[in-house]
Amino acid sequence: MTDVTAAERDLVRAHARAERGRRWTAFFLVAPLFVFLIFTFLVPIGDMLRRSFMDGDVASVWPQTVAVTRAWDGSGEAPAALWPALAADIKASAASDTVAVAARRLNYAIDGGRTLVMKAARRLAKIETPPNGDWRAVFADLDETWVAPKTAAAIRRASGPVTDFYLLAALDLRKTDAGAIVTTPEKDRIYRTVLWRTFSVSGMVTLFALLIGYPYAYLMTRSSKRVAGVMTVFVLLPFWTSLLVRTAAWIVLLQEHGILNDLLMRIGLIDHPLRLIFNRVGVVVAMTHVLLPFMVLPLAAVMKGIRPETVRAARSLGATPMTAFRRIYFPQTLPGVAAGALLVFISAIGYYITPALVGGADDQMLSWFIAFFVNDTINWGLAAALGVVLLACTTVLSVVYAKIATGRRFA
Amino acid sequence: MSQSTMPLTPLERLSGWALAGFAALTAIFLIAPILAILPLGFSDGEFLVYPIRHFSMKWMEAFFASEKWAVAVKNSFFIGALSAAIATVLGTMAAVGLARHDFFGKKLITGLVLSPLVVPIVIYAVGLYFFFAPLGLTQTYTGIVLAHAALGSPFVVVTVGASLAGFDHNLMRAAASLGAPPMLAFRRVMLPLVLPGVVTGALFAFAASFDEVVTVLFLAAPDQRTIPREMFSGLRESLSPIIAAASIVMMATAIVLLIAVELLKRRAERMRNEA
């Protein structure tokens, strides 16, 4: 490289320029989709997850109260300025019909918080000026709970602008009045059960899909072209069939007077219908059916690349069929097993429609609770916090999947 | 076909049969439910149950005569086609850009572009519901089409990317050296070769939209409901055979899509072998 001529240098420079130009072209080709997805995908999801730690409800309707509580360190007696501020805010928010926003938020922080606030809103409307100018006495007269030290502390914790309340609640944790993080009492625990259920249903579905899909994929890759073609159609047809059609189909098959119960009763195996749907059985069966193609297709792709000679060589060296399978064939299929299992599991933990339609009340998974808190109880903070938990699980598993998938491409 | 010369032991033969039997049962498990629901579309009963006492076209006629379902069919195809078109244009451009050149943040961008495939749909639907509300996009076709285009775009990126994997980029250089401007070179050289991938991606994107129900659940006004959305309500409220009639329409579409994709796959394979 010592005796580079000027012409060569120009060539190198021209090449670098062209290369840069192509890079920019590539970038501008990707940019439209990238920008599109930022606004229609990334930002909406970010906007939802933000609600898991944002806490502006009380602050938005009770500005004076929040100004007082944010200036207070939370120890000892509540500052005297709290009571007139609280009274003014409650009256103003009751007049503008926004008091319910604060009532809902305080209901999470104080036992019976909603009733407490709504009652105060009704009573305070009638009081212009308190006797002796003492608002604290008025609140004490309304309900002793108001003047208990932990109530003021709870209002302070709900004053925002950020909170760890929802994220902790999504894991059945909460903060004590002293600020320590403790587990919710056993009888009030919900979300750990839901999380465990989400994982156990998804795990079962993954396991069944593997147990059913592995032999099927194996036979698919080892059969004659025609048989393999037919077997592929049997996988692809459900794959292309609408999720709703397949879920409806399982209701037809498994319901009380459905085909399966009819068949089992006719051949005399049972004498009254089994409960096969609107419970865990229905959810696992229907989800396994829906997700089975996601197991079979990656498995078959990997199995197609395995040379049958490797197994034959092992057999000719004296290995039993079982040993040849266990030591030679199965290890070669592991990338397919991992890819299929992760794909099924990742899809399963986010499932909503199938459990909602064929499951019972005790079979609903994380997604159902997210939708429930958005639509029915309007607890957006908790919905977002559960979303954070679900998305965190999905992201970790997807990164593992991407590592396996790219590892295979370069191997 | 090379066959093992070793004679099979009885145990091996037995396990071979067991395997075939198991695979047959699996095939039944895969296909039977779908076949089971379709005949109920021709039942004259009031519920989604067997036995069918008399066959009749009552529910098929009811399906096509009902304004609710006619609107749903129209919505499904309209939203599917429009969102697939957006996803195909944006996805194809992105796949061409990602195919060859390394640039700053490529890995991150690839991750983002593919992320709609794995993000749980409820999280996305709720996010859109919050984000679109102040923009006035909830209860609009625009909102649903944008959502479905986002969900369909990764399919296009993946299928076009796959068909570009076998593309010889020297062809583009050759075209450029012969004086073809980039757009002309793309249209005349690259596009014909990756077209099966582009069309396959478009069909996948259409299918993704056609089957999607959760974002529609959160975003659609009553007159913007799609077929799966009406099926969802139908399955929760009354299990009427009209669901089976809707299933027949969905199945017919799915089979057309499946056949189209398989034909394109063959065509792409043939082209690769000729090249």
Interface residues (C-beta under 8 A of the other chain):
Chain A: R22 R23 T25 A26 F27 F28 L29 V30 P32 L33 F34 F36 L37 I38 T40 F41 L42 V43 P44 I45 G46 D47 M48 L49 R51 I212 G213 P215 Y216 Y218 L219 M220 S224 M231 F234 V235 L236 L237 P238 W240 T241 S242 L243 L244 V245 R246 T247 A248 A249 W250 I251 V252 L253 Q255 H257 G258 I259 D262 H289 L292 R312 R315 S316 P321 I346 I349 G350 Y352 I353 L357 L366 S367 I370 A371 V374 W380 A383 G387 L390 L391 T394 S398 A402
Chain B: M1 S4 M6 L11 E12 S15 L19 A20 F22 A23 T26 A27 F29 L30 I31 A32 P33 I34 A36 I37 L40 L48 V49 Y50 L90 G91 M93 A94 V96 G97 L98 R100 H101 D102 F103 I109 G111 L112 V113 S115 P116 V118 V119 P120 I121 V122 I123 Y124 A125 V126 G127 L128 Y129 F130 F131 F132 L146 A147 A149 A150 S153 V157 P182 A207 F210 D211 V213 V214 F218 I227 P228 M231 F232 L235 R236 L239 I243 A244 S247 M250 M251 A254 I255 L257 L258 E262
